[in-house]
């Protein structure tokens, strides 16, 4: 939703077609032995030369073009290895075959070059016989070379290796699943004697390994520290030493975002009658980062009571308490969040998720959906959810390239950070298996994942399941909906902004259960990696919550309903049904009339009665009441007329067309007509569709009422505030964005930013 889909863009279609040709050519090599066309020395020389050239370019510090794009290709899906390593037999490079998954086998390799990073982590590796091959590790994180010291001499096991034809026509190993590659520490039993480094022991093995772990930790080599601490625990330490080692390892797990493992270590280390200060503090942190805020608060409270001098613990308690308040009652400092989102890079906010009066239930025909559990009013907060994972692209940063993610099997291409998001989700699930059900329970179409949670104590994460879920549940998102709102209000085509495509993206699990409808009753907005969902209408209990995946605006005048085949269904809402039933001659007439209106509004020689007459002609092409079927094509002309009459100081006319504009979107409004009966309130009896320019429409009405019906001025502004709250997610910044001192008719302040 709102991701930058370029599947039909000609210049990208060329890339897709080339990739398809490459895949077809690669299949012609299937079954041949993977004997490289290059000698060992030639392969190493070319790899190192390329690295040298990259370093030279980086040292020049020349700004990259923001239009520079790199490609990432999704291969045909294959399952991760679910066999234990002891069930696999070793194979050598000479026995590998091209475009083949070598089931039941494993490769033992050693890196012979530093790493290179493009869309994958790459290095030249050798087997025990000295034969070399390119290794490409996908979804491993760009910190891999730093975190694992993946440099010359690193020993690696690749389970069920897959050899592919690379872009340059040579052959290489591709690993997509995190659990299909194992990094073997230098002291591992699989490391051949000829590859081993001499390790000096002092006789006390557990203490020796603990000290090695401490050294690695102090060097920020946390993964090697974990391996050393684990080796120390295998060396039968005393109970007291074991507790110290587990606490040290827990801190290393926290540093590497392995919060499940950290929690397990501290719980084992604090199982006695008197948990230590370190154990309680690290337990509270692990629970916090797993978003188990209540348990974190309880642990922090116990810590503060037992160790009152620990000021850091008190601050952690306050932080966890703030998250608990957010998650419990939806109490957010939205204005502060807006500021933080602009300052943080990436804009990942330290906030909890609030789940309001909604729950997931089965629907009659569209799987699961989200339903209200109690009555809510337009503008009410349904939930505010922190992203499960979020990949941010800063449009101002010219040093980061966009990635073209290509799925040749499904003929889809997206431009943005989707490849980064796949990696981020896979990493998070791998590091914290307790989070897997939250993500893997999301809709994934017909894809059949493996059902083995772990092998040899290693979590199994199916990368292709991750990719499929992201494809169907990913949201493109701006840095802030307030920024896009201001941009939309200063644009001549505000309705088109609702179909804007973004390069940043994320996954919000609860929001993924909301089904599509063009007659949406909720709206999503963003503040950094927080998604805010508010009701756009008054909703009764047990009402299904819907929003649009793609905006229906501009579809009506084109005579086509919203295209949703990506999600495997067609929208059958009353708007789409009406579009399908509308005679083609009417569609053509509407398009021609809209073109005429656009010319009339732009022409300085046009006069308002002529425009008004043309708008009435457009209205006559509709037969059903707007309260039943919104008249989307007429919204903008009505709004423009209201603004034009307000500018020409004809406030009564501005009121007439401002109300008609809202009514075209399905609003039913009582008490807004002029002349106005004193004491009669302005009431929205039924809310219609919500788009950014509805806020401006209410502000135009408020300004007009100031002259012809002062009693309604504040009421219209209050409806503008509610509409703003729905569009932006909050109204704490309304007075900084709109006001009576604005020179604009819609009240947008020039200082709004």
C-alpha positions in Angstrom: 0.0 0.0 0.0 1.5 3.3 -1.2 4.8 1.7 -2.0 6.5 2.8 -5.2 5.3 0.1 -7.7 7.1 0.5 -11.0 6.0 -2.8 -12.5 4.5 -1.0 -15.6 7.2 1.7 -16.0 8.9 1.1 -19.4 12.5 1.8 -18.3 12.2 -0.7 -15.4 10.3 -3.2 -17.6 13.5 -3.4 -19.7 15.4 -4.4 -16.5 12.8 -7.0 -15.7 13.0 -8.5 -19.2 16.8 -8.7 -19.1 16.5 -10.5 -15.7 14.0 -13.0 -17.2 16.4 -13.6 -20.1 19.3 -14.1 -17.6 17.2 -16.6 -15.6 16.3 -18.5 -18.8 19.9 -18.6 -19.8 21.0 -19.7 -16.3 18.5 -22.7 -16.5 20.3 -23.9 -19.6 23.4 -24.5 -17.4 21.4 -26.5 -14.8 23.2 -29.7 -13.9 26.6 -28.8 -15.1 29.5 -28.8 -12.7 30.2 -25.5 -11.1 33.8 -25.2 -12.4 34.7 -21.5 -12.4 35.8 -19.9 -15.7 38.4 -18.0 -13.8 41.5 -19.3 -12.1 41.9 -18.9 -8.3 44.4 -16.1 -8.8 42.3 -14.3 -11.4 39.1 -14.5 -9.3 40.9 -13.1 -6.3 42.6 -10.4 -8.3 39.4 -9.2 -9.9 37.6 -9.1 -6.5 40.4 -7.2 -4.8 40.7 -4.7 -7.7 37.0 -4.0 -7.5 37.3 -3.3 -3.7 40.2 -1.0 -4.3 38.2 1.0 -6.9 35.3 1.3 -4.5 37.6 2.6 -1.7 39.1 5.1 -4.1 35.6 6.4 -5.1 34.6 6.6 -1.4 37.8 8.5 -0.5 36.9 11.1 -3.2 33.8 11.9 -1.1 31.9 13.0 -4.2 28.2 13.2 -3.6 26.2 10.4 -5.3 23.4 11.2 -7.6 20.0 10.8 -5.8 18.8 9.0 -9.0 21.4 6.2 -8.6 19.6 2.9 -8.3 20.8 -0.6 -7.5 18.9 -3.8 -8.3 18.1 -6.7 -6.0 16.5 -9.9 -7.5 14.3 -12.3 -5.7 15.1 -15.9 -6.8 12.6 -18.7 -7.1 11.5 -19.6 -3.6 13.1 -22.5 -1.9 12.8 -23.8 1.6 15.4 -23.4 4.3 17.3 -26.5 5.3 15.5 -28.2 8.2 18.0 -31.0 8.7 20.4 -31.1 11.6 24.0 -30.6 10.6 24.9 -34.1 11.8 22.4 -35.5 9.3 24.2 -33.8 6.4 27.3 -35.0 4.6 30.2 -32.8 3.5 30.7 -31.9 -0.1 33.5 -30.1 -1.9 33.3 -27.3 -4.4 34.3 -29.6 -7.2 31.2 -31.7 -6.6 28.7 -28.9 -6.9 26.3 -28.4 -9.8 24.9 -25.2 -11.3 21.4 -24.0 -10.5 21.1 -26.9 -8.1 20.1 -27.1 -4.4 22.4 -29.8 -2.9 20.0 -31.4 -0.4 21.5 -33.5 2.3 24.9 -31.8 1.9 27.0 -29.1 3.5 30.0 -27.1 2.5 32.9 -26.2 4.9 34.5 -23.0 3.7 36.9 -20.3 4.7 37.0 -16.7 3.6 40.1 -15.7 1.7 39.2 -12.0 1.1 37.6 -9.2 3.0 33.8 -8.7 2.4 32.2 -6.6 -0.3 28.7 -5.1 0.2 26.2 -4.5 -2.5 22.7 -6.0 -2.2 24.4 -9.0 -0.5 27.5 -9.6 1.6 30.1 -11.0 -0.8 33.5 -12.7 -0.3 35.7 -15.2 -2.0 35.7 -18.5 -0.1 37.8 -21.7 -0.4 37.2 -25.3 0.7 39.8 -27.6 2.2 41.1 -28.5 -1.2 41.8 -24.8 -2.0 39.2 -24.4 -4.7 37.5 -21.0 -4.6 34.0 -19.6 -5.3 32.1 -16.4 -4.7 29.8 -16.4 -1.7 26.8 -14.2 -1.6 25.0 -13.9 1.7 21.6 -12.2 1.6 19.6 -10.7 4.5 22.7 -11.0 6.8 22.9 -7.3 7.7 25.5 -4.9 6.5 27.1 -5.0 9.9 28.1 -8.6 9.3 31.7 -7.9 8.4 32.1 -5.9 11.6 30.0 -8.1 13.9 31.3 -11.5 12.9 34.7 -10.4 11.8 33.9 -11.9 8.4 37.4 -11.3 7.2 40.1 -13.6 5.8 40.2 -16.8 7.7 36.5 -16.9 8.9 35.2 -20.5 8.8 31.7 -20.9 7.5 29.3 -23.8 7.0 26.7 -23.5 4.2 23.9 -26.0 4.5 22.4 -27.5 1.3 24.3 -25.1 -0.9 22.8 -23.5 -4.0 25.0 -22.5 -6.9 23.7 -19.9 -9.3 24.9 -18.1 -12.5 25.9 -14.6 -11.5 25.5 -11.4 -13.5 29.0 -11.6 -14.9 28.4 -15.2 -16.2 30.5 -16.8 -13.5 29.2 -19.1 -10.7 28.7 -18.3 -7.1 27.0 -19.6 -3.9 23.8 -17.8 -2.9 22.4 -18.1 0.6 19.0 -16.5 1.3 18.1 -18.1 4.6 19.9 -17.0 7.8 19.9 -20.4 9.3 21.5 -22.0 6.2 24.9 -20.4 7.0 26.8 -21.0 10.3 29.8 -19.0 11.4 32.2 -21.4 13.1 34.4 -19.9 15.8 38.1 -20.5 15.6 37.9 -23.1 18.4 35.0 -25.0 16.8 35.3 -28.7 16.4 34.5 -28.4 12.6 37.5 -26.3 12.0 40.3 -28.4 10.3 43.6 -28.5 12.0 45.3 -26.7 9.1 42.9 -23.8 9.5 43.2 -23.5 13.3 45.0 -20.8 15.2 46.9 -21.7 18.3 45.0 -20.8 21.5 46.9 -20.6 24.8 45.1 -21.9 27.8 46.0 -21.2 31.4 44.6 -24.4 32.8 41.4 -22.8 34.1 39.4 -23.2 30.9 36.2 -21.5 32.0 38.1 -18.5 33.4 40.3 -18.4 30.2 37.3 -18.3 27.9 35.5 -15.8 30.2 38.5 -13.5 29.9 38.6 -13.9 26.1 34.9 -13.0 26.1 35.6 -9.9 28.1 38.3 -8.9 25.7 36.0 -9.3 22.7 33.3 -7.4 24.5 35.6 -4.5 25.3 36.5 -4.4 21.6 32.7 -4.3 20.7 33.1 -7.8 19.1 29.9 -8.9 20.7 29.2 -12.0 18.7 32.7 -13.4 19.4 32.2 -12.5 23.0 29.0 -14.6 23.0 30.9 -17.5 21.5 33.6 -17.2 24.1 31.2 -17.0 27.0 29.3 -20.0 25.6 32.6 -21.9 25.5 33.3 -20.9 29.1 29.9 -22.3 30.2 30.8 -25.6 28.5 33.9 -25.8 30.7 32.1 -26.7 33.9 32.5 -23.5 35.8 31.5 -23.1 39.4 27.9 -21.9 40.1 29.2 -18.4 41.1 31.4 -18.1 38.0 28.6 -19.4 35.7 26.2 -16.7 37.0 28.9 -14.0 36.1 29.4 -15.5 32.7 25.7 -15.6 32.0 25.2 -12.0 33.0 28.1 -11.0 30.8 26.7 -13.0 27.9 23.2 -11.5 28.5 24.8 -8.0 28.1 26.3 -9.1 24.8 23.0 -10.5 23.7 21.4 -7.1 24.5 24.1 -5.4 22.4 23.2 -7.6 19.5 19.4 -7.2 19.9 19.0 -10.9 20.9 16.5 -10.1 23.7 15.0 -13.6 24.0 18.5 -15.0 24.7 19.4 -12.2 27.1 16.2 -12.8 29.0 16.9 -16.5 29.3 20.4 -15.9 30.6 19.4 -13.4 33.2 16.5 -15.5 34.4 18.8 -18.4 34.9 21.3 -16.2 36.6 18.7 -14.7 38.9 16.9 -17.9 39.9 18.3 -17.7 43.5 16.6 -16.0 46.4 18.6 -12.8 45.9 18.8 -11.6 42.3 21.7 -9.3 41.7 21.5 -5.7 40.7 22.9 -6.5 37.3 20.5 -9.4 36.8 17.4 -7.3 37.5 18.6 -4.4 35.4 19.3 -6.5 32.4 16.1 -8.4 32.8 14.2 -5.1 32.8 16.0 -4.0 29.6 15.3 -7.3 27.8 11.6 -7.1 28.7 11.5 -3.5 27.6 12.9 -4.2 24.2 10.5 -7.1 23.7 7.8 -4.5 24.5 6.7 -6.4 27.6 6.3 -3.1 29.4 4.3 -4.2 32.4 6.8 -6.9 33.3 9.6 -4.4 32.7 8.0 -2.0 35.1 7.6 -4.7 37.7 11.2 -5.6 37.4 12.3 -2.0 37.5 10.2 -1.4 40.6 11.8 -4.3 42.4 15.2 -3.0 41.3 14.5 0.6 42.5 13.2 -0.6 45.9 16.2 -2.9 46.5 18.8 -0.6 45.0 17.5 3.0 45.6 20.9 4.6 44.7 20.7 3.3 41.1 19.7 6.5 39.3 19.9 4.8 35.9 17.4 2.2 37.1 15.0 5.0 38.1 15.2 6.5 34.7 14.5 3.1 33.1 11.5 2.7 35.4 10.2 6.1 34.3 10.7 5.2 30.6 9.0 1.8 31.0 6.1 3.5 32.9 5.6 6.0 30.1 5.4 3.2 27.5 2.9 1.4 29.8 0.8 4.5 29.9 0.9 4.8 26.1 0.0 1.1 25.7 -2.7 1.2 28.3 -4.7 4.4 27.7 -3.2 5.8 24.5 -1.6 8.8 26.2 0.9 10.2 23.7 2.8 13.5 23.4 2.1 13.8 19.7 3.6 17.2 19.3 6.9 16.0 20.8 6.7 12.9 18.6 6.4 15.1 15.5 9.6 16.9 16.5 11.5 13.7 17.2 10.5 12.2 13.9 12.1 15.2 12.1 15.3 14.9 14.2 15.9 11.2 14.4 17.6 9.4 11.5 16.0 6.9 11.0 12.8 8.2 12.6 12.3 5.3 15.0 10.5 6.5 18.0 10.8 5.0 21.5 7.0 4.5 22.0 4.6 1.8 22.9 1.7 0.5 20.9 -1.9 1.4 22.1 -4.7 -1.0 21.1 -8.0 0.7 21.5 -11.6 -0.5 21.0 -10.8 -2.9 18.2 -10.2 -6.7 17.9 -9.3 -9.1 15.1 -12.2 -11.4 14.0 -13.1 -13.5 11.0 -15.1 -11.8 8.2 -17.8 -13.4 6.1 -15.8 -13.4 2.8 -12.3 -11.8 3.3 -10.5 -13.8 5.9 -9.8 -11.9 9.1 -10.6 -8.3 9.7 -10.6 -5.6 12.4 -13.8 -4.8 14.2 -14.8 -2.2 16.7 -15.6 -3.5 20.2 -17.6 -0.4 21.3 -19.2 2.7 19.7 -16.7 5.3 18.6 -16.9 8.9 17.2 -15.3 10.4 14.1 -11.7 11.3 15.1 -11.5 8.8 17.9 -8.2 6.9 18.2 -8.7 3.2 17.3 -5.0 2.3 17.8 -1.5 3.7 17.6 1.0 1.0 16.5 4.8 1.0 16.5 6.2 -0.7 13.4 7.3 -4.3 13.7 10.0 -3.2 11.2 10.6 0.0 9.3 13.0 0.9 6.5 13.5 4.6 6.0 14.7 6.5 2.9 15.8 10.1 3.6 15.1 12.0 0.4 17.6 14.6 1.5 20.4 12.1 1.8 22.2 11.7 -1.5 24.7 9.1 -0.2 22.1 6.3 0.1 20.8 4.6 -3.1 17.3 3.3 -3.7 16.9 -0.3 -4.5 14.8 -1.7 -7.3 13.4 -5.0 -5.9 12.6 -7.3 -8.8 10.5 -10.5 -8.6 10.7 -12.0 -12.1 8.4 -14.9 -11.1 5.5 -12.5 -10.3 6.4 -9.7 -12.7 6.5 -7.1 -9.9 9.0 -4.4 -9.2 9.1 -1.8 -6.4 11.5 1.1 -5.9 12.5 2.0 -2.4 13.6 0.2 0.8 11.6 -3.1 0.5 14.8 -5.2 0.2 16.1 -3.5 3.3 12.8 -4.2 5.1 12.9 -7.9 4.2 16.4 -8.1 5.7 15.3 -6.2 8.8 12.3 -8.5 9.5 14.3 -11.7 8.8 17.0 -10.5 11.2 14.5 -9.6 13.9 12.7 -12.9 13.7 16.0 -14.8 13.7 17.3 -12.9 16.8 14.0 -13.1 18.7 12.0 -16.2 17.9 9.3 -15.3 20.4 8.2 -12.5 17.9 7.7 -14.9 15.0 3.9 -15.6 15.6 3.1 -11.9 15.5 4.6 -11.6 12.0 4.1 -15.1 10.4 0.4 -15.1 11.3 -0.2 -12.3 8.7 -1.8 -13.1 5.4 0.7 -14.8 3.0 -1.6 -16.0 0.2 -0.9 -19.5 -1.1 2.7 -19.7 0.1 3.4 -22.8 2.1 6.1 -22.3 4.7 8.1 -24.9 6.7 6.7 -25.7 10.1 10.0 -26.4 11.9 10.7 -23.6 14.4 14.4 -24.5 15.0 17.2 -27.0 14.2 20.3 -27.5 16.4 19.0 -24.7 18.6 19.1 -22.3 15.6 15.8 -20.5 14.7 14.4 -21.3 11.2 13.3 -18.2 9.4 11.9 -18.7 5.9 13.1 -15.6 4.0 10.6 -16.2 1.2 7.7 -16.3 3.6 9.0 -13.0 4.9 9.1 -11.6 1.4 5.6 -12.8 0.6 4.1 -11.4 3.8 5.8 -8.0 3.2 4.6 -8.0 -0.4 1.0 -8.3 0.8 1.2 -6.3 4.1 3.8 -3.6 3.6 2.8 0.0 3.9 4.7 2.8 2.1 4.9 5.7 4.4 6.1 9.3 4.6 8.3 10.7 7.4 5.2 12.4 8.8 1.7 12.7 7.5 1.7 16.3 8.7 4.4 17.1 6.1 2.5 15.4 3.3 -0.7 17.1 4.4 1.0 20.6 4.2 2.4 19.5 0.8 -1.1 18.4 -0.4 -2.7 21.6 0.7 -0.2 23.7 -1.3 -0.7 21.5 -4.4 -3.2 22.0 -7.1 -4.2 18.3 -7.0 -4.9 17.5 -3.4 -6.9 14.4 -4.1 -4.1 12.8 -6.1 -1.9 13.0 -3.0 -3.9 10.2 -1.4 -2.4 7.9 -4.0 1.2 9.1 -3.4 3.9 6.4 -3.4 6.7 6.4 -0.9 10.2 5.0 -0.8 10.1 4.4 3.0 8.1 1.4 4.1 7.2 -0.7 7.1 5.1 -3.5 8.6 2.4 -2.8 11.2 0.9 -6.1 12.1 -2.5 -5.0 13.5 -3.0 -2.5 10.7 -2.5 -5.4 8.2 -5.8 -6.9 9.3 -7.8 -3.9 8.1 -9.5 -4.8 4.8 -10.0 -2.4 1.9 -13.1 -0.4 1.1 -13.4 2.7 -1.1 -16.1 3.8 1.4 -13.5 3.6 4.2 -14.4 4.4 7.8 -10.8 4.8 9.1 -7.7 6.6 8.0 -4.0 5.8 8.7 -1.4 8.5 9.3 2.3 8.3 10.3 4.7 10.0 12.7 8.1 8.4 12.1 7.6 4.6 12.5 4.3 5.0 14.4 1.1 4.5 12.6 -2.0 6.2 13.9 -5.5 4.9 13.0 -8.5 7.0 13.7 -12.2 6.6 12.8 -13.4 8.8 10.0 -17.0 8.2 10.9 -19.2 7.5 13.9 -19.1 3.7 14.2 -21.3 1.3 16.1 -20.0 -1.7 18.0 -19.0 -4.7 15.9 -18.4 -2.6 12.8 -15.6 -3.7 10.5 -12.9 -1.1 10.2 -11.8 -0.4 6.6 -9.5 1.9 4.8 -8.5 2.1 1.2 -5.4 0.3 -0.1 -5.6 2.6 -3.1 -7.5 5.8 -3.2 -10.7 5.7 -5.4 -10.3 9.4 -6.3 -9.7 10.1 -10.1 -11.0 6.6 -10.9 -14.6 7.8 -11.3 -13.7 10.3 -14.1 -11.6 7.6 -15.8 -14.4 5.1 -15.6 -12.4 2.4 -13.9 -12.7 0.9 -10.5 -9.9 0.5 -8.0 -7.3 -2.1 -9.2 -6.5 -4.6 -6.4 -5.4 -7.7 -8.1 -2.1 -7.5 -6.2 -4.1 -8.6 -3.2 -6.1 -11.2 -5.1 -9.6 -9.6 -4.9 -11.8 -6.9 -6.5 -13.4 -4.2 -4.6 -17.2 -4.6 -4.7 -18.1 -1.4 -2.8 -21.0 0.8 -4.0 -18.6 3.3 -5.6 -16.9 0.6 -7.7 -20.2 -1.0 -8.6 -21.5 2.4 -9.7 -18.4 3.0 -11.8 -19.0 -0.3 -13.6 -22.6 0.4 -14.2 -22.0 4.0 -15.5 -22.5 4.3 -19.3 -19.3 5.1 -21.2 -20.9 8.1 -22.8 -21.4 9.6 -19.2 -17.8 8.8 -18.4 -16.6 10.6 -21.5 -18.9 13.6 -20.8 -17.6 13.8 -17.2 -14.0 13.7 -18.4 -14.6 16.4 -21.0 -16.5 18.6 -18.5 -13.7 18.3 -15.9 -11.2 19.3 -18.6 -13.4 22.3 -19.4 -13.6 23.3 -15.8 -9.8 23.0 -15.4 -9.4 25.5 -18.3 -12.0 27.8 -16.9 -10.5 27.9 -13.4 -7.1 28.7 -14.9 -8.4 31.4 -17.3 -8.4 34.9 -15.9 -11.1 35.8 -18.3 -13.6 33.3 -16.9 -16.3 34.5 -14.7 -17.9 32.6 -11.8 -21.5 32.2 -13.1 -20.1 30.4 -16.2 -18.0 28.1 -14.0 -21.0 27.5 -11.8 -23.2 26.6 -14.8 -20.5 24.1 -16.0 -20.3 22.5 -12.5 -24.1 22.1 -12.4 -23.8 20.3 -15.7 -21.3 18.0 -14.2 -23.7 17.3 -11.3 -26.4 16.3 -13.7 -24.4 13.3 -14.8 -25.1 11.7 -11.5 -28.4 10.0 -10.7 -28.0 8.6 -7.1 -27.8 10.8 -4.1 -24.3 11.7 -2.9 -25.3 10.5 0.6 -25.6 7.0 -0.9 -22.8 7.1 -3.5 -20.2 9.8 -3.1 -19.7 11.9 -6.3 -15.9 11.9 -6.3 -15.3 13.8 -9.6 -17.3 16.8 -8.5 -15.5 17.4 -5.1 -12.7 19.5 -6.5 -14.8 21.8 -8.7 -17.2 22.5 -5.8 -14.3 23.2 -3.4 -12.6 25.5 -6.0 -15.9 27.4 -6.4 -16.2 27.8 -2.7 -12.7 29.2 -2.6 -13.3 31.5 -5.6 -16.5 33.0 -4.0 -14.7 33.4 -0.7 -11.9 35.3 -2.5 -14.4 37.5 -4.3 -16.1 38.3 -1.0 -19.3 36.5 -1.6 -19.5 34.5 1.6 -23.0 33.2 1.1 -22.0 31.6 -2.1 -18.9 30.3 -0.5 -21.0 28.6 2.1 -23.3 27.1 -0.5 -20.5 25.5 -2.5 -18.4 24.6 0.6 -21.4 22.5 1.9 -22.0 21.0 -1.5 -18.3 20.0 -1.7 -18.6 18.1 1.5 -21.9 16.6 0.5 -20.4 15.3 -2.7 -18.1 13.2 -0.4 -21.1 11.7 1.4 -21.4 14.1 4.3 -24.9 14.9 5.6 -24.8 18.3 7.3 -27.6 20.0 9.2 -27.8 23.6 10.3 -25.2 25.1 8.0 -27.4 26.9 5.5 -27.8 30.6 5.3 -29.6 32.6 6.3 -28.9 31.0 9.6 -31.5 30.6 12.4 -29.9 31.9 15.6 -29.1 29.1 18.1 -29.3 26.3 15.6 -26.1 24.3 15.8 -24.0 23.1 12.8 -24.1 19.3 13.0 -22.5 16.6 10.8 -25.2 13.9 10.9 -23.2 11.6 8.7 -19.5 11.8 8.0 -18.3 11.2 4.4 -14.9 10.3 2.9 -11.9 11.9 4.4 -9.1 13.5 2.4 -6.6 16.3 3.3 -8.5 19.1 1.6 -11.6 18.5 3.8 -9.7 20.4 6.5 -9.3 23.4 4.1 -13.0 23.2 3.1 -14.1 23.5 6.8 -11.7 26.5 7.2 -13.2 28.2 4.2 -16.6 27.7 5.7 -15.4 29.0 9.0 -14.1 32.2 7.4 -17.4 32.6 5.5 -19.5 32.1 8.6 -17.5 34.8 10.3 -19.3 37.2 8.0 -22.8 35.7 7.5 -23.3 33.4 10.6 -20.8 34.2 13.4 -22.4 31.6 15.6 -21.2 28.8 13.3 -17.6 30.0 12.8 -16.2 28.2 15.8 -18.2 25.1 15.1 -16.9 24.9 11.5 -13.3 25.4 12.8 -13.9 22.6 15.3 -14.9 20.2 12.5 -11.7 21.4 10.7 -9.7 20.4 13.8 -11.4 16.9 14.0 -10.7 16.4 10.2 -7.1 17.5 10.8 -6.8 15.0 13.7 -8.0 12.2 11.4 -5.6 13.2 8.5 -2.5 13.9 10.6 -3.1 11.5 13.5 -3.2 14.3 16.1 -4.5 17.8 16.6 -1.8 19.1 19.0 -0.2 20.8 16.1 -3.4 22.2 14.6 -2.9 25.7 15.8 0.6 25.8 14.4 -0.7 24.7 11.0 -4.0 26.6 10.6 -5.3 29.9 12.0 -7.4 33.0 11.4 -4.3 35.1 10.8 -3.4 33.2 7.6 -3.7 35.1 4.3 -4.9 31.9 2.7 -8.6 31.2 2.3 -8.1 27.6 3.7 -6.4 29.0 6.8 -3.0 27.2 6.2 -0.3 29.3 8.0 2.7 30.2 6.0 4.9 29.3 9.0 3.6 25.7 9.0 6.4 23.2 8.5 
